[in-house]
């Protein structure tokens, strides 16, 4: 009985969205959120729970599962689902209704020190997001004292490269296709202009 109780406590749970499912409209519709969050993100969490049940990864936080399975062929499915569960949770927090605009001063200073201007940073984010081939993610990261824009394919994450993610934009087709079809650049530009959560990024600075 106690084993079942411990297993139930350690199960990964789909986190609650930080806003209503229609709060990001019209940039991201409630219809897209219902599929992206309610189906895709939920499936990664559910699959992960099935894959780690009864293994040495049961009960571990997502970050530890990612660190222990990256690059291991026999653990690819566990890595993909753990990383995608983490990436999506981070993505939802990287967006906020009435976002965009200017970042908090502490972040703005670091952005200007690393990129020259805010516009240069936004241009790098946009270029990386629109040129990522196939599925993946674009990230603003802290790498030592410097901020960088990096992109990762499929489920990969800057966590596996020793960088600290500050925010991310999902460029898998399921993130935008219902609203924008093949116009990825329109989705990316709208997210950066109107939804990006600079305060969340500032809070992630170390």
N, CA, C and O of each residue as an XYZ file, in Angstrom:
824
protein
N       0.831     -1.203      0.000
C       0.000      0.000      0.000
C       0.868      1.257      0.000
O       0.601      2.205     -0.739
N       1.902      1.257      0.830
C       2.763      2.440      0.904
C       3.476      2.683     -0.413
O       3.693      3.833     -0.794
N       3.850      1.600     -1.127
C       4.522      1.775     -2.416
C       3.621      2.503     -3.406
O       4.069      3.382     -4.143
N       2.330      2.118     -3.413
C       1.401      2.780     -4.324
C       1.268      4.256     -3.974
O       1.202      5.109     -4.858
N       1.230      4.548     -2.690
C       1.082      5.941     -2.258
C       2.285      6.771     -2.714
O       2.120      7.893     -3.193
N       3.505      6.215     -2.563
C       4.724      6.928     -2.964
C       4.730      7.146     -4.481
O       5.099      8.215     -4.966
N       4.314      6.112     -5.218
C       4.308      6.232     -6.679
C       3.341      7.333     -7.119
O       3.634      8.087     -8.048
N       2.180      7.425     -6.447
C       1.202      8.441     -6.816
C       1.742      9.844     -6.561
O       1.484     10.761     -7.341
N       2.481     10.012     -5.484
C       3.044     11.321     -5.147
C       4.075     11.746     -6.193
O       4.176     12.930     -6.514
N       4.833     10.798     -6.721
C       5.957     11.119     -7.594
C       5.571     11.232     -9.070
O       6.431     11.490     -9.913
N       4.289     11.041     -9.392
C       3.863     11.115    -10.786
C       3.960     12.565    -11.278
O       3.603     13.502    -10.564
N       4.447     12.726    -12.508
C       4.523     14.067    -13.103
C       3.124     14.521    -13.496
O       2.334     13.744    -14.031
N       2.833     15.770    -13.227
C       1.490     16.317    -13.448
C       1.571     17.454    -14.457
O       2.513     18.247    -14.443
N       0.570     17.523    -15.335
C       0.482     18.642    -16.269
C       0.246     19.915    -15.459
O      -0.775     20.034    -14.783
N       1.186     20.876    -15.519
C       1.012     22.086    -14.704
C      -0.150     22.934    -15.212
O      -0.484     22.905    -16.396
N      -0.751     23.680    -14.312
C      -1.854     24.573    -14.691
C      -1.291     25.716    -15.538
O      -0.240     26.272    -15.219
N      -1.991     26.059    -16.609
C      -1.582     27.209    -17.426
C      -1.586     28.477    -16.566
O      -2.454     28.630    -15.706
N      -0.631     29.386    -16.785
C      -0.585     30.603    -15.968
C      -1.617     31.662    -16.377
O      -1.579     32.784    -15.872
N      -2.537     31.316    -17.287
C      -3.566     32.252    -17.756
C      -4.692     31.420    -18.360
O      -4.539     30.216    -18.566
N      -5.824     32.065    -18.643
C      -6.943     31.373    -19.284
C      -6.563     30.950    -20.703
O      -5.672     31.540    -21.314
N      -7.245     29.922    -21.225
C      -6.856     29.401    -22.544
C      -7.142     30.383    -23.679
O      -6.639     30.203    -24.788
N      -7.947     31.424    -23.419
C      -8.210     32.426    -24.461
C      -7.451     33.730    -24.217
O      -7.658     34.711    -24.932
N      -6.569     33.744    -23.204
C      -5.914     34.992    -22.787
C      -4.860     35.478    -23.776
O      -4.495     36.654    -23.758
N      -4.368     34.591    -24.639
C      -3.320     34.990    -25.586
C      -3.884     35.356    -26.957
O      -3.137     35.727    -27.862
N      -5.203     35.248    -27.106
C      -5.849     35.608    -28.367
C      -5.766     37.127    -28.566
O      -5.768     37.866    -27.581
N      -5.693     37.611    -29.812
C      -5.767     36.836    -31.049
C      -4.428     36.287    -31.540
O      -4.394     35.624    -32.576
N      -3.325     36.539    -30.833
C      -2.027     36.056    -31.328
C      -1.999     34.524    -31.339
O      -1.597     33.905    -32.324
N      -2.429     33.929    -30.233
C      -2.553     32.463    -30.148
C      -3.967     32.181    -29.664
O      -4.352     32.603    -28.573
N      -4.739     31.470    -30.475
C      -6.157     31.260    -30.187
C      -6.370     30.217    -29.096
O      -5.492     29.401    -28.814
N      -7.561     30.259    -28.486
C      -7.942     29.237    -27.510
C      -7.965     27.855    -28.170
O      -7.698     26.849    -27.514
N      -8.280     27.808    -29.447
C      -8.292     26.545    -30.181
C      -6.890     25.932    -30.232
O      -6.718     24.735    -30.001
N      -5.891     26.767    -30.537
C      -4.507     26.282    -30.540
C      -4.093     25.835    -29.145
O      -3.480     24.778    -28.993
N      -4.422     26.631    -28.117
C      -4.065     26.254    -26.737
C      -4.700     24.919    -26.369
O      -4.059     24.092    -25.720
N      -5.947     24.696    -26.770
C      -6.628     23.452    -26.389
C      -5.920     22.234    -26.967
O      -5.852     21.193    -26.314
N      -5.398     22.351    -28.175
C      -4.645     21.240    -28.777
C      -3.212     21.180    -28.244
O      -2.725     20.116    -27.863
N      -2.547     22.330    -28.223
C      -1.129     22.377    -27.868
C      -0.918     21.983    -26.403
O      -0.093     21.123    -26.091
N      -1.667     22.619    -25.526
C      -1.551     22.327    -24.089
C      -2.348     21.073    -23.717
O      -1.831     20.164    -23.068
N      -3.601     21.042    -24.134
C      -4.494     19.969    -23.698
C      -4.212     18.613    -24.300
O      -4.557     17.588    -23.713
N      -3.582     18.594    -25.475
C      -3.282     17.311    -26.140
C      -1.765     17.050    -26.169
O      -1.290     16.076    -25.583
N      -1.014     17.919    -26.847
C       0.424     17.665    -27.028
C       1.181     17.647    -25.695
O       1.847     16.664    -25.372
N       1.079     18.727    -24.930
C       1.814     18.797    -23.656
C       1.361     17.673    -22.726
O       2.188     17.011    -22.100
N       0.058     17.459    -22.638
C      -0.470     16.398    -21.769
C       0.068     15.023    -22.175
O       0.375     14.191    -21.322
N       0.176     14.798    -23.476
C       0.666     13.492    -23.954
C       2.112     13.262    -23.540
O       2.474     12.147    -23.163
N       2.949     14.304    -23.604
C       4.342     14.151    -23.164
C       4.399     13.766    -21.686
O       5.171     12.889    -21.299
N       3.584     14.419    -20.870
C       3.568     14.127    -19.433
C       3.066     12.700    -19.189
O       3.656     11.957    -18.406
N       1.986     12.326    -19.857
C       1.416     10.982    -19.678
C       2.397      9.900    -20.143
O       2.583      8.886    -19.471
N       3.018     10.133    -21.303
C       3.990      9.153    -21.821
C       5.175      9.007    -20.879
O       5.651      7.898    -20.637
N       5.649     10.128    -20.349
C       6.788     10.081    -19.432
C       6.453      9.248    -18.203
O       7.258      8.421    -17.774
N       5.275      9.459    -17.637
C       4.883      8.692    -16.446
C       4.881      7.193    -16.725
O       5.298      6.397    -15.883
N       4.411      6.812    -17.911
C       4.401      5.384    -18.276
C       5.822      4.863    -18.441
O       6.138      3.759    -17.998
N       6.680      5.659    -19.078
C       8.046      5.218    -19.384
C       8.925      5.083    -18.141
O       9.790      4.208    -18.094
N       8.716      5.934    -17.137
C       9.606      5.905    -15.964
C       9.062      5.056    -14.823
O       9.777      4.784    -13.858
N       7.808      4.636    -14.921
C       7.223      3.829    -13.837
C       8.074      2.584    -13.593
O       8.354      1.824    -14.520
N       8.481      2.381    -12.342
C       9.260      1.196    -11.983
C      10.715      1.244    -12.400
O      11.414      0.237    -12.286
N      11.201      2.396    -12.887
C      12.609      2.525    -13.285
C      13.353      3.393    -12.275
O      12.764      3.913    -11.327
N      14.671      3.541    -12.499
C      15.472      4.389    -11.601
C      15.126      5.868    -11.748
O      15.562      6.690    -10.942
N      14.338      6.214    -12.785
C      13.965      7.608    -13.011
C      12.653      7.984    -12.323
O      12.295      9.160    -12.271
N      11.944      7.001    -11.802
C      10.667      7.285    -11.130
C      10.916      8.200     -9.933
O      11.796      7.936     -9.114
N      10.146      9.264     -9.838
C      10.264     10.169     -8.699
C      11.286     11.268     -8.867
O      11.375     12.161     -8.024
N      12.070     11.222     -9.951
C      13.080     12.277    -10.158
C      12.447     13.503    -10.806
O      11.501     13.368    -11.582
N      12.955     14.699    -10.500
C      12.484     15.907    -11.202
C      12.852     15.845    -12.684
O      13.781     15.139    -13.078
N      12.113     16.591    -13.491
C      12.351     16.589    -14.941
C      13.797     16.907    -15.278
O      14.393     16.252    -16.133
N      14.377     17.921    -14.606
C      15.754     18.329    -14.924
C      16.737     17.182    -14.739
O      17.665     17.023    -15.532
N      16.539     16.384    -13.694
C      17.449     15.255    -13.452
C      17.252     14.153    -14.482
O      18.219     13.541    -14.936
N      16.000     13.899    -14.849
C      15.740     12.886    -15.880
C      16.400     13.308    -17.189
O      17.025     12.490    -17.865
N      16.263     14.586    -17.546
C      16.870     15.102    -18.780
C      18.390     14.924    -18.734
O      18.988     14.446    -19.697
N      19.008     15.305    -17.623
C      20.467     15.220    -17.491
C      20.961     13.777    -17.564
O      22.036     13.517    -18.103
N      20.191     12.847    -17.032
C      20.642     11.458    -16.959
C      20.332     10.644    -18.221
O      20.851      9.540    -18.388
N      19.488     11.185    -19.111
C      19.117     10.406    -20.300
C      19.616     11.009    -21.606
O      19.564     10.347    -22.643
N      20.102     12.255    -21.580
C      20.527     12.899    -22.831
C      21.664     12.115    -23.479
O      22.627     11.722    -22.821
N      21.526     11.899    -24.787
C      22.574     11.231    -25.551
C      22.622      9.721    -25.398
O      23.481      9.074    -25.997
N      21.718      9.139    -24.609
C      21.717      7.679    -24.417
C      20.647      7.062    -25.315
O      19.450      7.280    -25.128
N      21.112      6.284    -26.296
C      20.196      5.746    -27.302
C      19.057      4.943    -26.696
O      17.916      5.034    -27.151
N      19.361      4.161    -25.675
C      18.316      3.311    -25.091
C      17.352      4.092    -24.196
O      16.371      3.538    -23.699
N      17.638      5.383    -23.993
C      16.776      6.215    -23.137
C      16.172      7.381    -23.931
O      15.677      8.348    -23.350
N      16.219      7.276    -25.264
C      15.763      8.389    -26.111
C      14.311      8.766    -25.848
O      13.986      9.950    -25.754
N      13.439      7.773    -25.728
C      12.013      8.068    -25.524
C      11.795      8.787    -24.201
O      10.996      9.720    -24.122
N      12.506      8.353    -23.157
C      12.373      9.021    -21.856
C      12.875     10.466    -21.969
O      12.211     11.393    -21.506
N      14.046     10.652    -22.584
C      14.583     12.010    -22.755
C      13.605     12.898    -23.516
O      13.304     14.010    -23.081
N      13.106     12.408    -24.658
C      12.231     13.230    -25.494
C      10.995     13.688    -24.733
O      10.616     14.857    -24.805
N      10.369     12.775    -24.009
C       9.139     13.133    -23.304
C       9.412     14.011    -22.086
O       8.635     14.921    -21.798
N      10.505     13.750    -21.367
C      10.854     14.601    -20.216
C      11.222     16.008    -20.678
O      10.776     16.997    -20.096
N      12.039     16.091    -21.726
C      12.472     17.393    -22.224
C      11.301     18.188    -22.797
O      11.200     19.397    -22.587
N      10.423     17.504    -23.517
C       9.269     18.204    -24.078
C       8.301     18.657    -22.987
O       7.692     19.721    -23.101
N       8.156     17.862    -21.941
C       7.313     18.295    -20.808
C       7.911     19.551    -20.176
O       7.191     20.504    -19.877
N       9.232     19.547    -19.975
C       9.910     20.721    -19.381
C       9.840     21.924    -20.318
O       9.500     23.030    -19.896
N      10.166     21.700    -21.599
C      10.185     22.795    -22.570
C       8.828     23.492    -22.657
O       8.751     24.720    -22.702
N       7.759     22.693    -22.681
C       6.434     23.289    -22.819
C       6.041     24.098    -21.587
O       5.472     25.183    -21.713
N       6.334     23.586    -20.415
C       6.031     24.345    -19.193
C       6.771     25.677    -19.212
O       6.216     26.709    -18.833
N       8.025     25.651    -19.653
C       8.842     26.867    -19.737
C       8.276     27.822    -20.788
O       8.276     29.038    -20.597
N       7.793     27.261    -21.899
C       7.206     28.076    -22.976
C       5.964     28.820    -22.496
O       5.814     30.010    -22.773
N       5.073     28.136    -21.781
C       3.852     28.816    -21.324
C       4.205     30.006    -20.427
O       3.541     31.042    -20.471
N       5.243     29.855    -19.623
C       5.656     30.962    -18.746
C       6.403     32.060    -19.506
O       6.507     33.190    -19.031
N       6.921     31.719    -20.688
C       7.626     32.708    -21.520
C       6.658     33.646    -22.237
O       7.078     34.621    -22.860
N       5.363     33.348    -22.146
C       4.329     34.154    -22.773
C       3.443     34.756    -21.693
O       3.289     34.181    -20.615
N       2.866     35.904    -21.982
C       1.934     36.521    -21.044
C       0.995     37.437    -21.810
O       1.416     38.082    -22.770
N      -0.278     37.511    -21.405
C      -1.165     38.477    -22.047
C      -0.577     39.887    -21.890
O      -0.006     40.217    -20.851
N      -0.721     40.695    -22.917
C      -0.166     42.067    -22.893
C       1.343     42.070    -22.645
O       1.869     42.927    -21.935
N       2.025     41.093    -23.243
C       3.480     41.026    -23.117
C       4.163     41.919    -24.139
O       3.577     42.885    -24.627
N       5.404     41.586    -24.458
C       6.182     42.422    -25.369
C       6.647     43.674    -24.656
O       6.862     43.667    -23.444
N       6.801     44.738    -25.406
C       7.240     46.000    -24.814
C       8.686     45.949    -24.362
O       9.507     45.248    -24.952
N       8.990     46.691    -23.319
C      10.370     46.803    -22.828
C      10.591     45.867    -21.632
O       9.704     45.736    -20.788
N      11.745     45.223    -21.546
C      12.035     44.368    -20.406
C      12.398     45.171    -19.161
O      12.706     46.358    -19.265
N      12.365     44.544    -17.986
C      12.861     45.208    -16.781
C      14.301     45.687    -16.982
O      15.051     45.110    -17.770
N      14.675     46.741    -16.264
C      15.968     47.401    -16.469
C      17.154     46.445    -16.368
O      18.091     46.538    -17.161
N      17.122     45.522    -15.396
C      18.259     44.617    -15.193
C      18.473     43.725    -16.417
O      19.611     43.448    -16.795
N      17.383     43.280    -17.033
C      17.489     42.453    -18.227
C      17.854     43.309    -19.441
O      18.672     42.908    -20.268
N      17.250     44.472    -19.538
C      17.540     45.347    -20.683
C      19.032     45.690    -20.743
O      19.625     45.705    -21.822
N      19.625     45.960    -19.598
C      21.063     46.269    -19.567
C      21.887     45.097    -20.083
O      22.835     45.281    -20.846
N      21.519     43.893    -19.661
C      22.269     42.705    -20.107
C      22.066     42.451    -21.598
O      23.000     42.068    -22.303
N      20.839     42.668    -22.072
C      20.568     42.504    -23.503
C      21.391     43.497    -24.317
O      21.996     43.131    -25.324
N      21.412     44.751    -23.880
C      22.170     45.771    -24.624
C      23.673     45.513    -24.572
O      24.389     45.801    -25.531
N      24.152     44.971    -23.452
C      25.581     44.631    -23.346
C      25.942     43.472    -24.277
O      27.056     43.419    -24.799
N      25.001     42.543    -24.485
C      25.287     41.350    -25.291
C      24.967     41.526    -26.772
O      25.679     40.999    -27.626
N      23.891     42.273    -27.085
C      23.428     42.380    -28.474
C      23.602     43.779    -29.065
O      23.506     43.951    -30.280
N      23.857     44.778    -28.219
C      23.960     46.158    -28.693
C      22.686     46.928    -28.429
O      22.703     47.974    -27.780
N      21.553     46.393    -28.946
C      20.246     47.042    -28.761
C      19.171     45.986    -28.543
O      19.375     44.804    -28.820
N      18.018     46.434    -28.038
C      16.866     45.532    -27.923
C      16.447     45.031    -29.292
O      16.138     43.852    -29.465
N      16.437     45.943    -30.275
C      16.023     45.535    -31.622
C      16.926     44.452    -32.178
O      16.455     43.530    -32.843
N      18.216     44.555    -31.914
C      19.154     43.532    -32.401
C      18.845     42.174    -31.762
O      18.919     41.140    -32.426
N      18.500     42.183    -30.479
C      18.137     40.939    -29.789
C      16.876     40.337    -30.407
O      16.825     39.138    -30.678
N      15.854     41.176    -30.630
C      14.602     40.692    -31.220
C      14.841     40.145    -32.636
O      14.257     39.137    -33.033
N      15.703     40.826    -33.378
C      16.007     40.359    -34.742
C      16.688     38.994    -34.714
O      16.411     38.138    -35.555
N      17.577     38.797    -33.746
C      18.239     37.491    -33.631
C      17.249     36.401    -33.257
O      17.298     35.297    -33.799
N      16.341     36.715    -32.320
C      15.305     35.745    -31.953
C      14.454     35.380    -33.170
O      14.172     34.207    -33.414
N      14.050     36.400    -33.927
C      13.209     36.169    -35.101
C      13.949     35.353    -36.153
O      13.394     34.408    -36.713
N      15.198     35.715    -36.423
C      15.976     34.994    -37.434
C      16.182     33.538    -37.041
O      16.051     32.642    -37.874
N      16.503     33.301    -35.772
C      16.719     31.921    -35.317
C      15.424     31.117    -35.416
O      15.436     29.955    -35.822
N      14.306     31.744    -35.040
C      13.018     31.040    -35.048
C      12.551     30.709    -36.456
O      11.970     29.650    -36.691
N      12.805     31.614    -37.389
C      12.329     31.381    -38.753
C      13.262     30.483    -39.557
O      12.849     29.912    -40.566
N      14.509     30.352    -39.126
C      15.452     29.508    -39.874
C      15.669     28.132    -39.234
O      16.381     27.303    -39.800
N      15.066     27.873    -38.062
C      15.161     26.533    -37.480
C      14.489     25.557    -38.433
O      13.291     25.665    -38.698
N      15.256     24.609    -38.945
C      14.709     23.668    -39.928
C      13.880     22.611    -39.206
O      14.362     21.956    -38.282
N      12.633     22.453    -39.634
C      11.779     21.456    -38.999
C      11.344     21.907    -37.616
O      11.199     23.101    -37.354
N      11.140     20.939    -36.739
C      10.619     21.226    -35.409
C      11.727     21.656    -34.456
O      12.883     21.262    -34.615
N      11.362     22.469    -33.462
C      12.368     22.859    -32.483
C      11.965     24.056    -31.656
O      10.789     24.407    -31.562
N      12.957     24.669    -31.066
C      12.771     25.749    -30.098
C      13.837     26.824    -30.301
O      14.955     26.536    -30.728
N      13.473     28.062    -29.988
C      14.437     29.160    -29.973
C      14.468     29.716    -28.560
O      13.429     29.882    -27.920
N      15.685     30.006    -28.076
C      15.871     30.369    -26.675
C      16.711     31.630    -26.530
O      17.655     31.854    -27.288
N      16.355     32.447    -25.550
C      17.273     33.449    -25.031
C      17.897     32.815    -23.798
O      17.190     32.426    -22.868
N      19.226     32.711    -23.792
C      19.908     32.004    -22.700
C      20.985     32.892    -22.081
O      21.451     33.859    -22.684
N      21.357     32.532    -20.873
C      22.519     33.136    -20.213
C      23.630     32.091    -20.255
O      23.473     30.970    -19.772
N      24.745     32.482    -20.839
C      25.901     31.596    -20.951
C      27.078     32.313    -20.304
O      27.755     33.116    -20.945
N      27.314     32.018    -19.035
C      28.300     32.782    -18.275
C      27.759     34.185    -18.036
O      26.654     34.354    -17.519
N      28.550     35.197    -18.419
C      28.121     36.589    -18.240
C      27.345     37.118    -19.436
O      26.815     38.228    -19.393
N      27.277     36.336    -20.494
C      26.728     36.828    -21.761
C      25.359     36.222    -22.041
O      25.087     35.083    -21.662
N      24.511     36.980    -22.699
C      23.236     36.465    -23.194
C      23.399     36.096    -24.660
O      24.102     36.774    -25.410
N      22.735     35.005    -25.061
C      22.814     34.523    -26.440
C      21.439     34.069    -26.895
O      20.567     33.772    -26.078
N      21.254     34.018    -28.203
C      20.101     33.364    -28.806
C      20.589     32.039    -29.377
O      21.541     32.012    -30.156
N      19.948     30.950    -28.998
C      20.305     29.634    -29.535
C      19.029     28.927    -29.983
O      17.936     29.227    -29.502
N      19.185     27.993    -30.900
C      18.043     27.174    -31.307
C      18.369     25.710    -31.092
O      19.526     25.301    -31.197
N      17.352     24.924    -30.792
C      17.539     23.493    -30.585
C      16.491     22.747    -31.404
O      15.366     23.220    -31.564
N      16.861     21.594    -31.915
C      15.944     20.792    -32.705
C      15.121     19.848    -31.848
O      15.577     19.384    -30.803
N      13.919     19.570    -32.294
C      13.037     18.583    -31.663
C      12.881     18.837    -30.169
O      12.354     19.881    -29.784
N      13.328     17.904    -29.308
C      13.120     18.061    -27.859
C      14.320     18.652    -27.144
O      14.265     18.863    -25.933
N      15.392     18.920    -27.852
C      16.628     19.325    -27.164
C      16.459     20.666    -26.459
O      15.557     21.445    -26.765
N      17.349     20.910    -25.513
C      17.231     22.072    -24.635
C      18.614     22.598    -24.290
O      19.571     21.825    -24.248
N      18.741     23.906    -24.041
C      20.026     24.462    -23.595
C      20.484     23.873    -22.256
O      21.665     23.947    -21.918
N      19.556     23.291    -21.500
C      19.934     22.657    -20.227
C      21.017     21.607    -20.443
O      21.873     21.407    -19.581
N      20.981     20.941    -21.586
C      21.935     19.861    -21.862
C      23.291     20.398    -22.304
O      24.240     19.632    -22.470
N      23.384     21.714    -22.495
C      24.639     22.332    -22.959
C      25.219     23.282    -21.916
O      26.118     24.067    -22.217
N      24.705     23.209    -20.694
C      25.239     24.033    -19.614
C      24.848     25.496    -19.680
O      25.472     26.331    -19.026
N      23.812     25.825    -20.470
C      23.337     27.202    -20.542
C      22.049     27.354    -19.733
O      21.315     26.384    -19.539
N      21.778     28.564    -19.267
C      20.584     28.820    -18.449
C      19.499     29.454    -19.312
O      19.659     30.592    -19.752
N      18.397     28.744    -19.567
C      17.323     29.337    -20.367
C      16.669     30.512    -19.643
O      16.423     30.459    -18.438
N      16.391     31.576    -20.404
C      15.667     32.728    -19.862
C      14.243     32.780    -20.394
O      13.308     33.099    -19.659
N      14.080     32.465    -21.679
C      12.746     32.330    -22.272
C      12.863     31.505    -23.539
O      13.962     31.297    -24.054
N      11.722     31.032    -24.042
C      11.748     30.231    -25.268
C      10.529     30.521    -26.133
O       9.496     30.978    -25.645
N      10.672     30.246    -27.430
C       9.556     30.275    -28.382
C       9.507     28.914    -29.060
O      10.500     28.453    -29.621
N       8.352     28.281    -29.004
C       8.142     26.970    -29.619
C       7.916     27.159    -31.109
O       7.022     27.908    -31.505
N       8.715     26.490    -31.947
C       8.500     26.580    -33.393
C       8.144     25.226    -34.007
O       8.292     25.033    -35.214
N       7.679     24.294    -33.182
C       7.018     23.114    -33.735
C       5.746     23.594    -34.446
O       5.127     24.572    -34.026
N       5.367     22.910    -35.508
C       4.181     23.365    -36.264
C       2.924     23.396    -35.402
O       2.052     24.241    -35.605
N       2.825     22.475    -34.435
C       1.585     22.457    -33.642
C       1.429     23.716    -32.791
O       0.340     23.984    -32.284
N       2.507     24.497    -32.625
C       2.431     25.735    -31.840
C       1.689     26.846    -32.582
O       1.171     27.772    -31.959
N       1.639     26.754    -33.910
C       1.096     27.891    -34.677
C       0.239     27.524    -35.877
O      -0.412     28.402    -36.442
N       0.213     26.247    -36.291
C      -0.355     25.926    -37.601
C      -1.857     26.211    -37.700
O      -2.329     26.635    -38.755
N      -2.606     25.990    -36.634
C      -4.053     26.248    -36.694
C      -4.351     27.736    -36.915
O      -5.346     28.085    -37.549
N      -3.493     28.600    -36.396
C      -3.707     30.043    -36.518
C      -3.004     30.666    -37.717
O      -3.512     31.615    -38.315
N      -1.827     30.130    -38.071
C      -0.990     30.798    -39.080
C      -0.655     29.922    -40.281
O       0.009     30.389    -41.206
N      -1.091     28.675    -40.293
C      -0.695     27.721    -41.324
C       0.836     27.714    -41.479
O       1.547     27.455    -40.509
N       1.343     27.991    -42.675
C       2.806     27.911    -42.876
C       3.519     29.239    -42.618
O       4.705     29.367    -42.924
N       2.818     30.226    -42.063
C       3.416     31.560    -41.872
C       4.108     31.644    -40.505
O       3.687     32.405    -39.634
N       5.142     30.876    -40.333
C       5.851     30.841    -39.045
C       6.358     32.217    -38.637
O       6.289     32.585    -37.464
N       6.867     32.976    -39.599
C       7.424     34.299    -39.279
C       6.371     35.223    -38.682
O       6.675     36.007    -37.783
N       5.124     35.139    -39.178
C       4.046     35.982    -38.632
C       3.781     35.628    -37.172
O       3.600     36.506    -36.328
N       3.761     34.334    -36.891
C       3.567     33.865    -35.507
C       4.697     34.363    -34.603
O       4.445     34.888    -33.518
N       5.929     34.199    -35.051
C       7.090     34.577    -34.235
C       7.083     36.077    -33.960
O       7.278     36.501    -32.821
N       6.861     36.880    -34.997
C       6.850     38.336    -34.828
C       5.740     38.783    -33.879
O       5.944     39.679    -33.059
N       4.569     38.162    -33.989
C       3.451     38.531    -33.120
C       3.745     38.156    -31.672
O       3.433     38.918    -30.757
N       4.346     36.981    -31.459
C       4.707     36.555    -30.105
C       5.704     37.530    -29.480
O       5.534     37.947    -28.334
N       6.741     37.892    -30.234
C       7.771     38.796    -29.696
C       7.188     40.184    -29.424
O       7.522     40.812    -28.420
N       6.324     40.657    -30.309
C       5.772     42.013    -30.153
C       4.719     42.104    -29.051
O       4.615     43.127    -28.374
N       3.921     41.017    -28.867
C       2.718     41.162    -28.036
C       2.611     40.202    -26.855
O       1.813     40.433    -25.947
N       3.403     39.128    -26.852
C       3.218     38.122    -25.794
C       4.470     37.794    -24.993
O       4.359     37.228    -23.906
N       5.652     38.128    -25.489
C       6.872     37.648    -24.821
C       6.932     38.205    -23.389
O       6.668     39.382    -23.146
N       7.285     37.328    -22.467
C       7.257     37.684    -21.041
C       8.668     38.038    -20.569
O       9.396     37.195    -20.046
N       9.035     39.315    -20.769
C      10.384     39.752    -20.397
C      10.601     39.687    -18.885
O      11.731     39.489    -18.439
N       9.558     39.848    -18.100
C       9.709     39.777    -16.643
C      10.100     38.369    -16.213
O      10.927     38.204    -15.317
N       9.517     37.357    -16.841
C       9.879     35.969    -16.569
C      11.354     35.750    -16.894
O      12.082     35.120    -16.125
N      11.790     36.276    -18.045
C      13.198     36.142    -18.431
C      14.106     36.824    -17.404
O      15.145     36.279    -17.032
N      13.719     37.999    -16.953
C      14.524     38.728    -15.961
C      14.637     37.942    -14.659
O      15.693     37.911    -14.026
N      13.532     37.309    -14.273
C      13.534     36.519    -13.031
C      14.442     35.289    -13.129
O      14.894     34.760    -12.113
N      14.705     34.841    -14.361
C      15.562     33.668    -14.551
C      17.050     33.995    -14.587
O      17.890     33.095    -14.574
N      17.373     35.286    -14.631
C      18.797     35.682    -14.617
C      19.447     35.211    -13.327
O      18.846     35.261    -12.254
N      20.712     34.743    -13.454
C      21.412     34.332    -12.236
C      22.421     35.396    -11.831
O      23.115     35.238    -10.827
